[in-house]
């Protein structure tokens, strides 16, 4: 490994790839703003208890995947492994405690100590939203509809939405007893992780990707039938709203999501470009205790993995529009000409017109090669003669045709060329 390569599970992002990232963020900001979501930027690290309390101390993220360290005062800090807990901590300083709705969107890096793979890095990025403070089935359906609008806008319209219900905390006891009695009879045939999950968090067994465990999970009892009538009615209303919005979905009883804070609606989105087992986005309704709060605050939201979105777009051949190339490349054959070109370039760029230019002393031939590489259709050349006459030579890079014009007219000439593109 090279001495200065990025650490495993991280990556440097150069152009033109960086352009694809900007396109995802731009479209997300545009779509989410239509639904009333304002931007929130939280720190990339929080006090560790924010995630322990928010995500649940028995979740695999908290148990195995967090990057935790101590500050100089001995306080435990953790790089954020997901967005919701930090957003809720930030919103604890607002009126959400009084059921005043807050709609926020975010974009940024998250950190988990997972084994790196395609679309899964240790520093990965999420774009997401949180609607906090109120609870209603139609709010959940609107959130799912917004996710669909975003995916269509970035060119991933052929997605599949799976939905399920986690009920409420009071439903968990009877449902867990059903699952425990069933899985206890099959533990010997299950993977090591699921045997641990049986003791720590039995819901995670439902999400196991091992084929042998999948066959066992397929025969698990219908735990949703043990939920309260209110919980089942809530889920029915979400489904009716999705039907009214003409949003295709499937009910997946194995879908539980991996964090303890989920209640009622959970959902996950896959795309055929990455295969049926690879989620590109997911979320659901949750309840979290905010710092100083005496009752949980409700919310609903989702996050999409940006790396996976980009992989799906790449598989489909979807690309961000290329930026406008330079209208011209300014060639200067002496120090005075380069200064004049620098001033002209500054004026053109201030007017929003992209240009390239040479700022070092180089030969005419070398500068023309650079003009060709830039893709500029024109080269604007100044040498000793042009500086004396206050003119420039405009060279068409395609056919070599040359025209001499006044240096005082070159700004307007290039401005018109830019407008005509």
C-alpha positions in Angstrom: 0.0 0.0 0.0 1.3 3.4 -0.9 2.3 5.6 2.1 -0.3 8.2 1.5 -3.2 6.2 0.2 -6.5 6.9 2.1 -7.3 4.5 4.9 -9.3 1.3 3.9 -12.9 2.0 3.5 -12.4 5.7 2.6 -11.9 7.4 -0.8 -10.6 10.6 -2.4 -13.3 12.0 -4.8 -12.0 14.0 -7.8 -13.8 15.5 -10.8 -15.7 14.3 -12.7 -17.0 12.0 -9.9 -17.4 14.9 -7.6 -19.8 16.4 -10.1 -22.1 13.3 -9.7 -22.1 13.9 -5.9 -23.1 17.5 -6.3 -25.9 16.5 -8.6 -27.3 14.1 -5.9 -27.2 16.9 -3.3 -28.6 19.5 -5.6 -31.6 17.4 -6.6 -32.2 16.3 -3.1 -32.2 19.9 -1.8 -34.6 20.9 -4.6 -37.1 18.1 -4.0 -37.0 18.1 -0.2 -37.4 21.9 -0.2 -40.7 21.6 -2.0 -42.0 19.6 0.9 -40.9 22.2 3.4 -37.6 20.6 4.6 -34.9 23.1 5.6 -31.2 22.2 5.8 -29.6 21.2 9.1 -25.8 20.5 9.5 -24.8 18.7 12.7 -21.3 17.9 14.0 -19.6 14.8 12.6 -19.0 13.6 16.2 -21.3 13.6 19.2 -21.1 12.5 22.9 -21.3 8.7 22.7 -24.5 8.6 24.8 -26.4 10.4 22.0 -26.0 7.2 19.9 -26.2 4.7 22.8 -29.5 6.1 24.0 -30.8 7.0 20.5 -30.0 3.8 18.6 -30.2 1.3 21.5 -27.2 -0.2 23.3 -28.0 -3.7 22.0 -28.0 -2.8 18.3 -25.2 -4.1 16.1 -24.2 -0.5 15.2 -23.5 0.4 18.8 -22.1 -3.0 19.7 -19.7 -3.5 16.8 -19.4 -0.6 14.4 -18.9 2.8 16.1 -15.7 4.8 16.1 -15.4 6.0 19.7 -12.6 8.0 21.3 -12.1 10.2 24.4 -11.5 14.0 24.4 -8.9 15.6 26.5 -11.4 15.9 29.4 -12.1 12.2 29.3 -15.6 12.4 27.7 -16.5 9.7 25.3 -17.1 10.9 21.8 -18.3 9.0 18.7 -18.1 9.7 15.0 -21.7 9.7 13.8 -22.7 6.3 12.5 -26.1 7.6 11.2 -28.0 10.9 11.0 -31.2 10.7 13.1 -29.8 10.7 16.6 -27.7 13.8 16.1 -30.6 15.6 14.3 -32.8 14.8 17.3 -30.2 16.0 19.7 -30.0 19.3 17.8 -33.8 19.6 17.7 -34.0 19.2 21.4 -33.3 22.9 21.5 -36.5 23.7 19.5 -40.2 23.5 20.1 -40.5 19.8 19.1 -41.1 19.0 22.8 -44.4 20.8 22.3 -45.4 18.9 19.2 -44.4 21.7 16.9 -43.4 20.0 13.7 -39.8 20.4 12.4 -38.8 19.3 8.9 -35.1 19.1 8.2 -32.9 17.6 5.6 -29.2 16.7 5.8 -26.3 15.5 3.7 -22.9 14.4 4.9 -20.4 11.7 6.0 -21.2 8.9 8.4 -18.7 6.4 9.9 -19.0 2.7 10.7 -16.3 0.1 11.2 -17.7 -2.4 8.7 -15.8 -4.6 6.2 -15.4 -2.4 3.1 -17.3 -3.6 0.0 -18.8 -2.2 -3.2 -21.2 0.6 -2.1 -20.2 0.2 1.6 -17.3 2.2 3.1 -16.2 3.0 6.6 -16.7 6.6 5.8 -19.9 6.7 3.8 -22.3 9.5 3.0 -26.0 9.8 3.5 -28.7 12.2 2.2 -31.8 12.1 4.4 -34.7 13.9 6.1 -36.4 14.0 9.4 -40.0 15.1 10.2 -40.1 15.5 13.9 -42.8 16.5 16.5 -46.0 15.0 15.2 -47.3 11.5 14.4 -49.9 10.5 11.7 -50.1 7.8 9.1 -50.4 10.3 6.3 -47.1 12.0 7.4 -45.4 8.6 6.9 -47.0 8.1 3.5 -45.9 11.7 2.4 -42.4 10.9 3.5 -42.3 7.7 1.4 -43.8 9.7 -1.6 -41.0 12.3 -1.2 -38.4 9.6 -1.3 -39.9 8.2 -4.5 -40.0 11.7 -6.1 -36.3 12.1 -5.2 -35.3 8.7 -6.7 -37.2 9.4 -9.9 -35.5 12.8 -10.2 -32.0 11.3 -10.0 -32.9 8.7 -12.7 -33.6 5.7 -10.5 -37.3 5.4 -11.1 -37.5 1.6 -11.4 -37.2 1.1 -7.6 -39.1 -1.3 -5.3 -40.5 -0.2 -2.0 -41.0 -2.7 0.9 -43.0 -1.6 3.9 -43.9 -3.2 7.3 -44.9 -2.2 10.8 -43.0 -2.5 14.0 -46.1 -1.7 16.1 -45.4 0.3 19.3 -43.4 -0.6 22.4 -46.4 -2.2 24.1 -46.7 -4.7 21.2 -43.1 -5.9 21.6 -43.6 -8.3 24.5 -46.2 -10.6 23.0 -44.5 -10.4 19.5 -41.1 -11.3 21.0 -42.5 -14.2 22.9 -44.0 -15.6 19.7 -40.7 -15.2 17.9 -38.6 -16.5 20.8 -40.7 -19.7 21.1 -40.3 -20.3 17.4 -36.6 -19.6 16.9 -35.7 -21.5 20.1 -36.6 -24.7 18.3 -34.2 -23.9 15.4 -31.2 -22.3 17.1 -28.9 -25.3 16.3 -29.4 -24.7 12.6 -28.8 -21.0 12.7 -25.7 -18.9 12.2 -23.5 -17.7 15.1 -24.8 -14.1 14.7 -28.4 -15.2 15.0 -27.7 -17.2 18.1 -26.3 -14.0 19.6 -29.2 -12.0 18.3 -31.6 -14.5 20.0 -30.2 -13.4 23.3 -29.7 -9.6 22.6 -32.1 -8.5 19.9 -34.4 -11.2 18.5 -35.8 -8.8 15.9 -32.5 -8.7 14.0 -32.9 -12.4 13.2 -35.6 -11.5 10.8 -33.1 -9.4 8.8 -30.4 -12.1 8.5 -29.0 -12.6 5.0 -27.7 -16.1 5.5 -29.6 -18.6 3.3 -29.9 -21.2 6.0 -31.4 -18.6 8.4 -33.6 -17.2 5.7 -35.4 -20.5 5.3 -36.1 -20.6 9.0 -37.3 -17.0 9.1 -39.7 -17.7 6.2 -41.6 -20.0 8.5 -41.8 -17.6 11.5 -45.2 -16.9 12.9 -47.2 -13.8 11.9 -46.1 -11.5 14.8 -48.1 -8.6 13.5 -51.3 -10.4 14.3 -50.3 -10.1 18.0 -50.0 -6.3 17.7 -52.8 -4.1 19.2 -55.7 -3.1 17.0 -54.5 0.5 17.1 -51.1 -0.5 15.7 -52.7 -2.6 12.9 -55.1 0.3 12.1 -52.2 2.7 11.8 -50.5 0.5 9.3 -53.7 0.0 7.3 -54.1 3.8 7.1 -50.5 4.2 5.8 -51.2 1.6 3.1 -54.4 3.3 2.1 -52.6 6.6 1.7 -49.9 4.9 -0.4 -52.6 3.4 -2.6 -54.3 6.9 -2.9 -50.9 8.2 -4.0 -50.6 5.4 -6.6 -47.3 4.3 -5.1 -46.5 0.6 -5.7 -45.2 -1.2 -2.7 -45.0 -4.7 -1.1 -45.5 -5.7 2.5 -42.4 -7.5 3.8 -42.9 -9.1 7.2 -39.1 -9.7 7.5 -38.4 -6.0 7.3 -37.7 -4.6 10.7 -34.7 -2.2 10.2 -31.8 -2.5 12.6 -32.4 0.2 15.2 -34.4 0.0 18.4 -36.1 3.4 18.0 -38.5 2.3 15.2 -42.2 2.1 15.8 -45.1 1.7 13.4 -44.1 2.2 9.8 -40.7 1.0 8.4 -39.7 1.0 4.8 -36.8 0.1 2.6 -36.0 0.7 -1.1 -34.0 -1.5 -3.4 -33.2 -1.1 -7.1 -32.7 -3.8 -9.7 -29.5 -2.0 -10.9 -27.8 -3.2 -7.6 -29.7 -6.4 -7.1 -32.7 -7.3 -4.9 -30.7 -7.7 -1.6 -29.0 -4.2 -1.7 -31.0 -1.4 -0.2 -30.3 2.1 -1.6 -32.5 3.8 1.0 -34.6 3.1 4.1 -36.3 4.6 7.1 -39.5 4.7 9.1 -41.3 6.2 12.1 -39.5 6.3 15.4 -39.7 7.6 19.0 -36.7 9.1 20.8 -36.2 10.6 24.2 -34.5 13.9 23.7 -32.1 15.3 26.3 -34.1 16.6 29.3 -37.4 15.1 27.9 -39.8 13.2 30.0 -41.7 11.6 27.1 -40.5 10.4 23.7 -40.7 12.7 20.7 -42.1 11.1 17.5 -40.5 11.5 14.1 -40.4 9.9 10.7 -37.6 10.0 8.1 -35.3 8.2 5.8 -31.7 8.1 4.6 -30.2 7.1 1.3 -26.6 5.9 0.9 -25.0 8.3 -1.6 -22.4 5.8 -2.7 -25.1 3.2 -3.6 -27.2 5.8 -5.4 -24.2 6.6 -7.5 -23.5 3.0 -8.2 -27.1 2.5 -9.4 -26.9 5.6 -11.6 -23.6 4.4 -13.1 -25.1 1.0 -13.8 -27.9 2.7 -15.7 -25.6 5.1 -17.5 -27.1 8.1 -15.8 -24.7 11.1 -15.6 -24.8 14.6 -14.3 -24.8 17.3 -17.0 -21.2 18.3 -18.0 -20.3 21.8 -17.0 -19.9 24.4 -19.7 -16.5 24.4 -21.2 -14.4 27.6 -21.7 -15.6 29.9 -24.4 -12.1 30.8 -25.3 -8.4 30.2 -24.2 -6.4 33.4 -23.8 -2.8 33.1 -25.2 -0.2 35.7 -24.1 3.2 35.8 -25.8 4.8 38.3 -23.5 4.5 39.6 -19.9 2.4 42.6 -20.9 0.0 40.4 -22.9 -0.4 37.9 -20.0 -1.3 40.8 -17.7 -3.9 42.0 -20.2 -5.3 38.5 -20.5 -5.5 38.1 -16.8 -7.6 41.3 -16.5 -9.8 40.2 -19.4 -10.3 36.7 -17.9 -11.3 38.3 -14.6 -13.9 40.5 -16.3 -15.3 37.6 -18.3 -15.5 35.3 -15.3 -17.3 38.0 -13.2 -19.9 38.0 -16.0 -20.3 34.2 -15.7 -18.3 33.4 -18.8 -15.8 30.5 -18.4 -12.4 31.0 -20.0 -9.0 29.5 -19.8 -5.6 31.2 -20.0 -1.9 30.8 -19.7 -0.2 32.6 -16.8 3.3 31.4 -17.3 5.9 32.2 -19.9 5.5 29.4 -22.5 5.9 29.1 -26.3 3.1 29.9 -28.7 3.0 26.2 -29.7 2.7 25.0 -26.1 -0.1 27.4 -25.4 -2.0 26.3 -28.5 -1.7 22.7 -27.3 -3.1 23.7 -24.0 -5.9 25.6 -25.7 -6.7 22.4 -27.6 -6.7 20.3 -24.4 -9.1 22.8 -22.8 -11.8 22.2 -25.5 -12.2 25.9 -26.1 -13.5 26.6 -29.6 -11.5 29.8 -29.8 -8.0 31.0 -28.9 -7.5 34.7 -28.2 -3.9 35.6 -29.0 -1.9 38.7 -28.0 1.8 39.2 -28.8 4.0 42.2 -29.3 2.3 43.4 -32.5 -1.2 43.0 -31.0 -0.3 44.9 -27.8 1.1 47.8 -30.0 -2.1 48.0 -32.1 -4.5 47.3 -29.1 -5.9 44.3 -31.0 -6.2 40.5 -30.5 -6.2 37.6 -32.9 -9.2 35.3 -32.6 -8.3 31.8 -33.9 -11.0 29.2 -34.6 -9.5 26.0 -33.2 -11.6 23.8 -35.5 -10.6 25.2 -38.9 -7.7 27.5 -38.0 -9.4 30.6 -39.4 -8.1 33.8 -37.8 -9.7 37.2 -37.3 -8.1 40.4 -35.9 -10.4 42.5 -33.8 -10.0 45.5 -31.4 -9.0 44.6 -27.9 -11.7 46.9 -26.6 -14.3 44.8 -28.4 -13.1 41.3 -27.3 -15.2 41.2 -24.1 -18.5 41.9 -26.1 -17.4 39.5 -28.8 -16.9 36.6 -26.3 -20.0 37.6 -24.3 -22.1 37.2 -27.5 -20.5 33.8 -28.3 -21.3 32.6 -24.8 -25.0 33.7 -25.1 -25.3 32.0 -28.5 -24.3 28.6 -27.2 
